[in-house]
Amino acid sequence: MTDIIAVLSQNILPIFVVAFLGFALQRWLNLDKRVLSSVVMNVLSPCLVFTSLVNSRLDGDELIGLATFTLLSISGMAILGLLAARLFRLSRKNTVALLIVLMFVNGGNYGLTLIQLRYGETGLARAIVYFTTSTLVVYTVGMFVASMGQLDWRQAVRRLLRLPPVYAAVFALIVYWWQIPVPVPLMRGLEVAGAGAIPVMLLVLGMQMADLRGGAHWRLAVPAVVLRLLGGPLLGVGIASLLGLQGIGRATSIIEASMPPAVFTIILATEFDLQPTAVTSIVLVSTVASLLTVAATITFLGL
């Protein structure tokens, strides 16, 4: 119990302090959070992805292992979601809503910050692999799942090609594999911009939570919250063991897989009319409850 309290106070609560500042700011001034979100998505996040991957010094096998973990984790949660939907006899629309909140986690503003606080830059470099891989999946498979065939594949590709983090990841891999030197002024500038990504992400998270509105939909919410917060880490432990992940790479991957649903799932639910009020309540409840479940996961990992 003492270890869990220490993780809560030293690693998780600081995240919610910054998020609360964003929450209070939104309630006070009612700002257009889409501007900050756009800055993070199009400028700060790509810089963070690029500099973290280039400076990570991860070997090729570890990169592949961490990316494989991400894909298996997302796929495993999709399978659990389909089984739960069948068990609870959910409608087609509720099934798709359940899938998106189970598959796509808040691995950015919550996960990356927590891992940086806990494991420093070494952990952050590995968590970036999960974040980048899951971003690619969200904007391809995620869009398709949410639309359930309504979105033409050409439109999905066009949306993917408009995402700067995708290009940042590709360029980072090219620089990394071929050891291409990056001019010092350019690299330092990108590092400064990337350093701003996480605190701004946290402010946006708080602002988004301030605007959450939604009623309970218990038949959907109960399996979603339980599977996301308890099934996620358990599945992560199993996949990490299957892939033979060790050390910080294993820990950061499991922690990312233990995160609550991404706030972006609310946008998907709204865009495709997938019980947006229920998804909103699931995101809010899961984020608050994750204070305890994520702390317990970190304590269990012992790193």
N, C-alpha and C positions, 0 to 999 in steps of 0.2 A: 504493500500500500504506500509506503514511504517513497518507493521508486516511482510509482505512478504520479504521486503528488509533485515530485521533483520534475518529471517530464512536463507535466501540466504547467507548472509555474515558470520553468526556464525555457521551454521550447514552443509550447502551444499558446499560452496566454499572451505573449508578446505579439503574436500574429493577430489575435482578436482585439488587442489594444489599438493597433493601427487600423484594422477594419472598422472598429467602433468610431474612430475619427472620421472615416469616410461616411459611416452611417449618420453621425451627428451633422456632418457638413451637408449631406443630402437633405436631411429633415429641416435644417436651418435655411439653406439657400435654394434648395430644389434645382440643382444644376442639371445640365444636359450631360449625363454620364456617357453618352455615346461618343462625345468628343474625346474623353480620356480613353475610352475603350479603343477607339480608332488609333490613337497615338500609340497605345501599347501594342496593338495588333500589327500596325504597319511600320513602326520605327523601333520602339524599345525592345519588343520581344524578338524580332529578327536579329538585333545586335547581340542580345543575350544568348540566343541559340548559336550564332556564329562564333562568338568569342569563347563560349564555354566548350564547344566541341573542338575548336582549334587548339585551345590551351589544355585540353583534358589529358592528353598523353595516354589515352586508352588504347590498348592493342585491338587489332581487328577482331579477334575471337570474342573479346569481351563486349565490343560494340554489337556484334551479331547476336550474342547471347542475351543482352539486355533488350534489344529490339524484338527478339523472338519471344521473350517473356511478356512484353507488352501485348503482342498480337495474341498469344495464347490466353492471357488474362482477359482481354476484351472478348475473345471468342467463348471462353469458359463461362463468363457472366451472361452472355447471350443465351447459351444453352440452359443455364439455371433459370433464366427469365422465362424461356419457353416452357420449361417444366412447371414452373410456378404458375404461369398463366393457365396451363391445362388443368392443374390441380385446383385452382380457384375459379375455374371456368370464366375467365375474363373475356370480354368482348374483343373484337379485332382491334378497335381503337385503343382500349386499355392495355392490350398486350404490347402494342407498339410503344405506348407511353412508358410501360414498365421496362422495355428493352433499352430505351435511350437513357433512362436514369441509372440503369445498372451498368451499362457498357462504358459510359463516358464520365470520368471523374474529374474533380477539381484539382488536377495535377499541376496547374500553373500557379495562380496567386496563393493558394493554400499549400499545396504539396512542395513546390520549389522553395518557398520561404521556410517552411518547417525543416526541410532537409538541409538547407544552408545553415540554419541556426544550430542544428544538431550535429552535422558532419562537416561543415565548412565547404570550401570550394571543391574538395575531393568528392564529397557526396553530391554536390550540385552538378558536377560534370556528368555523373552517372544518371541522375534524375532527369537531366535534360534529354537523354536518349528516350526515356519513357514519354516525356512531354512532347517531343518532336514527333515520335512515331504515332502517338495517340492523336495528335493534331491532324496528321495526314489521314488517319482512319475516320475521325469525326467529319471531316469535310469531304469524304468520299463515301465510305460505307454508311456513316451516320446520316448523311443527307438522303441516301437511298432508302435506308430503313425508315426514316421519318416520313418520307413521301410514299413509301410502299408502292412504288411503281409510277407515281404521278410525275416524278422529275425525270426528264429525258437525260440519258447518260452524257450527252454533249453539254448540257447545262451544268451537270456535276463537274465535268472536266474544266469547264470555263471558270467555275467558282474556285476550284482548286488552284488553277493557274493565276488567280488574282491574289493569292495569299503570300505575302513576303516571307513569312517564316519557312515556307517550303523551299524557296530559293536560297534562303540563308543556310538551311540545312544541307542542300545540295552543294553550294559553294564551299561550305565548311568541310564536307567530306572530300571534295576535290583537293582543297588546300592541305588537308590532313594526310591523305593517302600519298600525294606526290610531294609533300614537304615543300610547298610553294611559299617563299618568304613574303610576308605582308609588311609593307612599309610601317615603321614604328609610329609615326604620327597618326596614320589611319587606324592602326590597331588600338592605340590608346584612346582615340576618339570613340571607336566602337565599344571599347570596354567601359568608358564613362557612361555612354548611352545605355548599355546593357545593365549597368549597375542600378539605373533608375527604374528598370522594368518591374522588379519585385515590389518595392514600396508603392508604386502607382497601381499595380495589380491589386494590392491589398486595399487601397483606398476605393478602387472600383468595386471590389467585392463588398465592402461595407455599404457603398452607395446602392448597389443592386439589392442588397438585403433590406435596405430602408424602403425600397419601392415594392417589395414582395407583397402580393395580395393573393389570398386563396383560401378556400375552405377545405376541410378534411374530406377525404374520399378513402375511408378506411380499408375497403376491400382491395384497393390498389396500393395505398400507402404502407400498410403493414408488411406485405412481402417485399416491397421496394426498399424500405428502410432496413429491415432485418437482413436481407440478402446483401445489400450494398455494404453495410457496416460490419457485419459478421462473416458473411460468405466471402466478401472480397479478400480480407486478410488470410482466411483459411485456404482459399483457392490459391492465393499468392504463395503461401508457404509450400503447398504441394507442387506448384509449377517450378518454383525456385529449386526445390529438391530434384525434380525430374531433369532440369537443365544443368544441375550441378553448380549453380551460382554460389559464390562464397563471399564472405567479408562485407564490405560496404556496398558493393554492387547488389548483393542479395538483400541487404537491409533496405536500401533505398527503393528497390523495385517493389518489395512487399509493402512498404509504407505508401508508395504511390498507388498501389492496388487497393489500399485501405481507405482512400479518400472518399468523402461524400460526393454526391453527383455534382457535375459541373453546372454552374449557373447558366451556361450556354444551352443546356437542355430546355430551359424555360423558353428561350428564343425559338428552338426547334418546335416545341409543343405549341407555341402561339402561332408560328408560321403555318403549321400543318394541322391545326385544330385537334391536338392530341391531349385533351383534358388539361388545358394550361393551368387552371386553378389547382387541380390535384398535384400536378408536377411542381408548381410553385411551393405548395405546402410540404411536399416531400423534400425538396432542396433545403428549405428552411429548417425543418425538423432534423434532417440528417446532418446538416452543418453544425447545429448546436450539440446534438448527441455525439458527434465525432470527437468532441473534447475528451470524452472518456474512452471511447473505443480505440482511437488512434494512440492515446497515451498508453493504454494497455498493450497495444501491438508493439510499440517501441520498447516498452519494458520487457515484453516477452523475448524480443530479439536480442536484448542484452548488449547492444553496441551503442 
